[in-house]
Amino acid sequence: MQEPQDQKARDHLEIAFRSIECFSDDGKLSVSELQKLLEIALRDGRVDAEEKRVLGNIIKRLNVAELTPDMQEKVSSIRTQLNL
């Protein structure tokens, strides 16, 4: 099932909005929260330039010193997968 074109165009906005919710919860992003953001980008089968830009900006906001080993691994995986 294909998504309507207007939904695909808004996926990057949904990713940004949901990331704000995640960060406002406790000031941090968990592995599962980051995975959910990635799933929004991937739900149409590809990650477009705007989704990459938004996900890249979210990853840049993460405090490297506070990342757990699992989160470091997830971030590294996403960077590789999306060529960030």
Secondary structure by P-SEA (a helix, b strand, c coil): ccccaaaaaaaaaaaaaaaaaaaaacccccaaaaaaaaaaaaccccccaaaaaaaaaaaaacccccccaaaaaaaaaaaaaacc
